[in-house]
Amino acid sequence: MKKRDVIIVGGGASGICCAINLKRANKNLSVTVLEQNDKILKKLLKTGNGKCNIGNENITKDRYHNFDFFKENIPSFDIKKYFLDMGILLKKDEIGRLYPYCESASNVVDILRNEADRLKVEVITEFTVTDIKKTKLNYEIYGKENYQTNVLVLACGSIAQSHTNGYELARNLNHTVTDLKAGLTPIKVKEDVKSLQGIRIKCRAIANDFARDGEILFKENGISGILSLELSRYVSNNDKIVLDLVPNVDEKYIENFIENKAKSQRYDRDSLLIALSGMLPKMLSLLIIKKSKNIEEIVKNIKNLTLTVDSLYGFNNSQIVVGGVDIKDIYSTFESKINNNLFIIGEMLDVDGDCGGYNLYFAWLSAYICSNSIIKENFTKS
């Protein structure tokens, strides 16, 4: 059985970040990353539509679920400096999302891989951990090879667009896993929206406790886009979603606009379509007209286009998972309250944020805090 100072299960963003931080702090540590895929950081390649939305400048608790527990650590983590030290220059867009100047997720992956190689982090791919046993003094990790370590980090990710047995490993180590639900995922609706497929529109979405402006992308049988993904946490089957298609314009103004532009008080499809052409995409205008008996109803549907949730898309289409290892059993250092020298970080935990780099930020943050804690509690810097 091979002995290592630290074993990290999972070679995603949090796992690789943790490994790099440990080796930077103490180059003499033996740190091994066990990754089930053929390459590390595969999911990072998809972030920001390939541009790598690496984080967000506006980190506030209202953007997260269960983030209060960790917020005390935010000031200690300067994400811009952290990545600048690694050779990645960040920039922000108009709403605070952080991207590398190169706007290339593959470049970021290459830099992280090269840094891990430079620091001599041992990375073993195509390694599925089949079992973990806690002994009196250490942890035994079983797979195609067997390892022994004093410090174990679970950074196994989630089941959003990937496979992991990380939840099972955590349960076997006596941790509770809360109910899992697809998060930041498109929403299927009961109404026929096939004619709107591919249309993007800036609007306001209202449902239950959610009310926010953003962009909706219509799909063949539902809605996607950032606004829809954020909304998905707040709705269940049969809930109503109300879309205000022109949120900054009142109903009376719209009514006058349509009547003046159409130059007709009668319900005439062609004149109404012309009137709406300067306000809405053509196919959306046609749908509104079809649903309405008169101008008053057209205005109502523009301000209150109602959709009924059929279901959420599944884990294969979700960006994150809502739920995970219960944070009640985790210290703010990300060490387990149940097992000494067991740390759980990143997507595995029951912490999730909105679209816009918030979840990836949490992956870096948890790895940063975890690695600092490991060094402080277990190893002396050389």
C-alpha positions as CSV (number, residue, x, y, z in Angstrom):
1,M,0.0,0.0,0.0
2,K,1.5,3.3,-1.2
3,K,1.9,6.0,1.4
4,R,1.3,9.7,0.6
5,D,1.1,12.8,2.8
6,V,-2.1,14.0,1.2
7,I,-4.5,12.2,-1.1
8,I,-7.1,14.2,-3.1
9,V,-9.9,12.3,-4.7
10,G,-11.0,14.3,-7.7
11,G,-9.1,16.3,-10.3
12,G,-11.6,19.1,-11.0
13,A,-11.2,22.8,-10.2
14,S,-11.2,22.4,-6.4
15,G,-9.1,19.3,-6.3
16,I,-6.3,20.6,-8.5
17,C,-6.4,24.0,-6.9
18,C,-6.0,22.4,-3.5
19,A,-3.1,20.2,-4.7
20,I,-1.3,23.3,-6.2
21,N,-1.7,25.3,-3.0
22,L,-0.3,22.5,-0.9
23,K,2.8,22.1,-3.0
24,R,3.3,25.8,-3.1
25,A,3.2,25.9,0.6
26,N,5.5,22.9,1.2
27,K,7.3,21.5,-1.8
28,N,8.4,18.4,0.1
29,L,4.8,17.2,0.6
30,S,3.8,14.1,-1.4
31,V,0.4,15.0,-2.9
32,T,-1.5,12.7,-5.1
33,V,-4.7,13.4,-7.1
34,L,-6.8,10.5,-8.1
35,E,-9.1,11.3,-11.0
36,Q,-11.6,9.0,-12.5
37,N,-11.6,10.6,-16.0
38,D,-8.8,10.3,-18.6
39,K,-7.9,13.9,-18.0
40,I,-8.1,16.4,-15.1
41,L,-10.2,19.6,-15.3
42,K,-12.6,18.4,-18.0
43,K,-15.6,20.2,-16.7
44,L,-13.7,23.5,-16.5
45,L,-13.4,23.5,-20.3
46,K,-17.2,24.0,-20.5
47,T,-17.4,27.1,-18.2
48,G,-18.6,30.4,-19.6
49,N,-19.3,28.8,-23.0
50,G,-15.7,28.0,-23.4
51,K,-14.5,31.4,-22.2
52,C,-14.1,30.3,-18.6
53,N,-16.2,32.4,-16.2
54,I,-13.7,31.9,-13.5
55,G,-15.5,33.8,-10.7
56,N,-17.4,37.0,-9.9
57,E,-16.4,40.3,-8.3
58,N,-19.8,40.7,-6.5
59,I,-19.8,37.9,-3.9
60,T,-22.8,38.4,-1.6
61,K,-24.7,35.9,0.5
62,D,-28.0,36.4,-1.4
63,R,-26.3,34.8,-4.5
64,Y,-25.8,31.5,-2.6
65,H,-27.7,28.8,-0.7
66,N,-26.0,27.9,2.6
67,F,-23.1,30.3,2.0
68,D,-23.5,32.1,5.4
69,F,-21.5,29.4,7.0
70,F,-18.4,30.2,5.0
71,K,-18.7,34.0,4.4
72,E,-16.1,34.8,7.2
73,N,-13.4,33.5,4.9
74,I,-14.2,35.6,1.9
75,P,-11.9,38.6,2.7
76,S,-8.9,36.3,3.0
77,F,-9.2,35.2,-0.6
78,D,-8.2,37.6,-3.4
79,I,-9.1,35.8,-6.5
80,K,-7.5,38.3,-8.9
81,K,-4.2,38.1,-7.1
82,Y,-4.4,34.3,-6.8
83,F,-4.7,33.8,-10.5
84,L,-2.3,36.6,-11.4
85,D,0.3,34.7,-9.4
86,M,-0.3,31.7,-11.6
87,G,0.0,33.8,-14.8
88,I,-3.7,34.3,-15.5
89,L,-4.8,37.9,-15.9
90,L,-8.5,38.4,-15.1
91,K,-11.0,41.0,-16.4
92,K,-14.6,41.7,-15.4
93,D,-17.6,42.3,-17.6
94,E,-20.4,44.8,-17.1
95,I,-22.1,42.7,-14.3
96,G,-19.0,41.6,-12.5
97,R,-18.3,38.2,-14.0
98,L,-14.6,37.5,-14.1
99,Y,-12.9,36.0,-17.2
100,P,-9.3,35.5,-18.2
101,Y,-8.2,38.1,-20.7
102,C,-7.6,35.3,-23.2
103,E,-11.2,34.2,-22.9
104,S,-10.2,30.6,-23.3
105,A,-11.0,27.9,-20.8
106,S,-8.6,25.6,-22.5
107,N,-5.8,28.1,-21.9
108,V,-6.7,28.2,-18.2
109,V,-6.7,24.4,-18.1
110,D,-3.3,24.2,-19.7
111,I,-1.9,26.7,-17.2
112,L,-3.3,24.8,-14.2
113,R,-2.0,21.5,-15.6
114,N,1.4,23.0,-16.2
115,E,1.5,24.4,-12.7
116,A,0.6,21.1,-11.2
117,D,3.4,19.4,-13.3
118,R,5.9,22.1,-12.3
119,L,5.2,21.5,-8.6
120,K,5.4,17.8,-9.1
121,V,1.8,17.0,-8.1
122,E,1.3,13.3,-8.8
123,V,-1.9,12.9,-10.9
124,I,-3.3,9.5,-11.6
125,T,-6.1,9.5,-14.1
126,E,-8.7,6.7,-14.9
127,F,-8.6,5.9,-11.2
128,T,-12.0,5.1,-9.6
129,V,-11.9,5.0,-5.8
130,T,-13.9,1.9,-4.9
131,D,-13.7,2.2,-1.1
132,I,-12.2,4.2,1.7
133,K,-11.5,2.9,5.1
134,K,-10.6,4.9,8.2
135,T,-8.2,3.3,10.5
136,K,-7.0,4.6,13.9
137,L,-4.2,6.6,12.4
138,N,-5.0,7.2,8.7
139,Y,-7.1,6.5,5.7
140,E,-6.8,3.6,3.2
141,I,-8.0,4.3,-0.3
142,Y,-8.8,1.4,-2.6
143,G,-8.9,1.3,-6.4
144,K,-6.7,0.0,-9.2
145,E,-3.9,0.6,-6.7
146,N,-4.2,1.1,-2.9
147,Y,-3.0,4.1,-1.0
148,Q,-2.6,5.2,2.6
149,T,-2.6,8.8,3.8
150,N,-2.9,10.8,7.0
151,V,-4.9,13.6,5.2
152,L,-7.7,12.9,2.8
153,V,-9.5,15.5,0.7
154,L,-12.8,14.6,-1.1
155,A,-13.2,16.9,-4.2
156,C,-15.2,14.5,-6.2
157,G,-17.5,17.0,-7.8
158,S,-21.2,16.5,-8.4
159,I,-23.4,14.5,-10.8
160,A,-24.1,17.6,-13.0
161,Q,-23.1,16.5,-16.5
162,S,-20.7,13.9,-15.0
163,H,-20.5,10.8,-13.0
164,T,-19.2,10.5,-9.4
165,N,-19.5,8.1,-6.5
166,G,-18.3,10.8,-4.2
167,Y,-21.6,11.0,-2.3
168,E,-21.4,7.3,-1.6
169,L,-17.8,7.7,-0.4
170,A,-18.9,10.5,2.0
171,R,-21.9,8.4,3.3
172,N,-19.5,5.5,4.0
173,L,-17.5,7.9,6.1
174,N,-20.7,8.6,8.1
175,H,-21.6,11.9,6.4
176,T,-25.1,12.9,5.6
177,V,-26.0,13.8,2.0
178,T,-29.0,16.0,1.5
179,D,-31.5,15.5,-1.2
180,L,-30.1,16.0,-4.7
181,K,-31.8,18.1,-7.4
182,A,-30.7,19.4,-10.7
183,G,-29.7,23.1,-10.4
184,L,-29.1,25.9,-12.9
185,T,-30.9,23.8,-15.4
186,P,-33.4,24.6,-18.3
187,I,-37.1,24.3,-17.6
188,K,-39.6,22.3,-19.6
189,V,-43.0,24.0,-19.9
190,K,-46.5,22.7,-20.8
191,E,-47.3,25.4,-23.3
192,D,-46.4,24.9,-27.0
193,V,-43.3,27.2,-27.5
194,K,-41.8,25.2,-30.4
195,S,-42.2,28.2,-32.7
196,L,-40.0,30.3,-30.4
197,Q,-37.1,27.9,-30.4
198,G,-33.8,29.8,-30.6
199,I,-35.2,33.2,-29.7
200,R,-33.4,35.1,-27.0
201,I,-35.1,38.0,-25.2
202,K,-34.2,40.2,-22.2
203,C,-37.2,40.2,-19.8
204,R,-38.2,39.8,-16.2
205,A,-39.2,36.4,-14.8
206,I,-41.4,36.1,-11.7
207,A,-42.3,32.9,-9.9
208,N,-42.8,32.2,-6.2
209,D,-40.1,34.1,-4.3
210,F,-38.1,34.8,-7.5
211,A,-38.2,38.1,-9.5
212,R,-35.2,39.0,-11.6
213,D,-34.3,40.6,-14.9
214,G,-32.1,38.7,-17.4
215,E,-32.1,36.8,-20.7
216,I,-34.3,33.9,-21.6
217,L,-33.5,31.5,-24.5
218,F,-36.5,29.6,-25.8
219,K,-36.0,25.9,-26.5
220,E,-38.3,23.4,-28.4
221,N,-40.2,22.5,-25.2
222,G,-39.1,25.0,-22.7
223,I,-36.8,27.9,-21.6
224,S,-33.1,28.2,-21.0
225,G,-30.7,31.1,-20.7
226,I,-29.1,32.6,-17.6
227,L,-32.4,33.9,-16.2
228,S,-34.1,30.5,-16.6
229,L,-31.2,28.7,-15.0
230,E,-31.3,30.9,-12.0
231,L,-35.1,30.5,-11.8
232,S,-34.9,26.7,-11.8
233,R,-34.1,26.6,-8.1
234,Y,-37.4,28.3,-7.2
235,V,-39.9,26.3,-9.2
236,S,-41.4,22.8,-9.2
237,N,-43.9,21.0,-11.5
238,N,-47.1,22.9,-12.2
239,D,-45.7,26.2,-10.9
240,K,-46.5,29.3,-13.0
241,I,-43.7,31.5,-14.5
242,V,-44.7,35.0,-15.5
243,L,-42.5,36.8,-18.1
244,D,-42.6,40.5,-18.4
245,L,-41.3,40.9,-21.9
246,V,-40.8,44.7,-21.6
247,P,-40.2,45.2,-17.9
248,N,-39.3,48.9,-18.0
249,V,-42.4,50.1,-19.9
250,D,-45.9,50.3,-18.4
251,E,-49.1,48.9,-19.9
252,K,-50.7,52.2,-20.9
253,Y,-47.6,53.2,-22.8
254,I,-47.5,49.9,-24.7
255,E,-51.2,50.1,-25.5
256,N,-50.8,53.6,-26.9
257,F,-47.7,52.5,-28.8
258,I,-49.5,49.6,-30.4
259,E,-52.6,51.7,-31.3
260,N,-50.6,54.5,-32.9
261,K,-48.3,52.2,-34.8
262,A,-51.0,49.8,-36.0
263,K,-53.1,52.8,-37.1
264,S,-56.2,50.6,-36.5
265,Q,-58.5,50.0,-33.6
266,R,-59.7,46.7,-35.1
267,Y,-58.0,43.4,-34.5
268,D,-56.0,43.1,-37.7
269,R,-53.2,40.6,-37.6
270,D,-50.9,42.3,-40.1
271,S,-51.2,45.8,-38.6
272,L,-50.7,44.4,-35.1
273,L,-47.6,42.4,-36.2
274,I,-46.2,45.6,-37.7
275,A,-46.9,47.4,-34.5
276,L,-45.1,44.8,-32.4
277,S,-42.1,44.4,-34.8
278,G,-40.3,47.3,-33.1
279,M,-40.8,45.7,-29.7
280,L,-40.6,41.9,-29.9
281,P,-39.1,39.2,-32.1
282,K,-41.5,38.3,-35.0
283,M,-42.3,34.7,-33.8
284,L,-42.9,35.9,-30.3
285,S,-45.2,38.7,-31.6
286,L,-47.2,36.1,-33.6
287,L,-47.6,34.0,-30.5
288,I,-48.8,37.0,-28.5
289,I,-51.3,37.9,-31.2
290,K,-52.6,34.3,-31.4
291,K,-53.2,34.2,-27.7
292,S,-55.0,37.5,-27.6
293,K,-58.5,38.6,-28.6
294,N,-57.8,42.4,-28.6
295,I,-55.2,45.0,-27.9
296,E,-55.9,44.9,-24.2
297,E,-55.1,41.2,-24.1
298,I,-52.0,41.7,-26.2
299,V,-50.7,44.2,-23.7
300,K,-51.6,41.9,-20.8
301,N,-49.7,39.0,-22.5
302,I,-46.7,41.1,-23.2
303,K,-46.5,42.1,-19.5
304,N,-47.6,38.7,-18.2
305,L,-46.7,35.9,-20.5
306,T,-47.5,32.9,-18.4
307,L,-45.8,29.5,-18.7
308,T,-46.5,26.4,-16.6
309,V,-43.6,24.3,-15.4
310,D,-43.8,20.7,-16.7
311,S,-40.5,19.6,-15.2
312,L,-36.9,20.5,-14.8
313,Y,-34.3,19.1,-17.2
314,G,-32.2,16.4,-15.5
315,F,-28.6,16.3,-14.2
316,N,-27.2,15.7,-17.6
317,N,-28.3,19.2,-18.6
318,S,-27.7,21.0,-15.3
319,Q,-24.7,23.1,-14.4
320,I,-24.7,22.3,-10.8
321,V,-26.5,20.1,-8.2
322,V,-28.6,21.5,-5.5
323,G,-27.9,19.5,-2.3
324,G,-24.8,17.5,-1.3
325,V,-22.8,16.7,1.8
326,D,-24.5,18.4,4.7
327,I,-22.5,21.4,5.9
328,K,-23.7,20.9,9.4
329,D,-21.0,18.3,9.6
330,I,-18.2,20.5,8.2
331,Y,-16.1,23.1,10.0
332,S,-15.5,26.5,8.3
333,T,-12.0,25.1,7.5
334,F,-13.8,22.4,5.4
335,E,-12.6,19.7,7.7
336,S,-15.1,17.1,8.8
337,K,-16.5,17.3,12.3
338,I,-16.9,13.5,12.1
339,N,-13.5,12.4,10.9
340,N,-10.2,14.1,11.7
341,N,-8.1,15.1,8.8
342,L,-10.9,14.5,6.3
343,F,-11.7,17.6,4.2
344,I,-14.6,18.0,1.8
345,I,-14.6,20.8,-0.8
346,G,-16.2,22.2,-3.9
347,E,-19.3,20.8,-5.6
348,M,-19.7,17.9,-3.2
349,L,-21.0,20.2,-0.5
350,D,-24.6,21.4,-0.1
351,V,-23.6,24.9,-1.2
352,D,-24.7,26.4,-4.5
353,G,-24.8,29.8,-6.2
354,D,-26.3,31.6,-9.1
355,C,-25.0,31.7,-12.7
356,G,-22.1,34.0,-13.3
357,G,-19.0,32.4,-11.8
358,Y,-20.4,32.0,-8.3
359,N,-20.1,28.2,-8.1
360,L,-16.6,28.2,-9.6
361,Y,-15.6,30.9,-7.2
362,F,-16.7,28.6,-4.3
363,A,-14.6,25.8,-5.7
364,W,-11.4,27.9,-5.7
365,L,-12.3,29.4,-2.3
366,S,-13.0,26.1,-0.6
367,A,-9.7,24.7,-2.0
368,Y,-7.8,27.7,-0.8
369,I,-9.1,27.6,2.7
370,C,-8.8,23.8,2.9
371,S,-5.2,23.7,1.8
372,N,-4.2,26.5,4.2
373,S,-5.8,24.6,7.0
374,I,-4.1,21.4,6.1
375,I,-0.7,23.1,6.1
376,K,-1.4,24.9,9.4
377,E,-2.7,21.8,11.2
378,N,-0.5,19.1,9.8
379,F,2.7,20.3,8.1
380,T,5.5,22.8,8.6
381,K,6.5,25.0,5.8
382,S,10.0,24.3,4.4
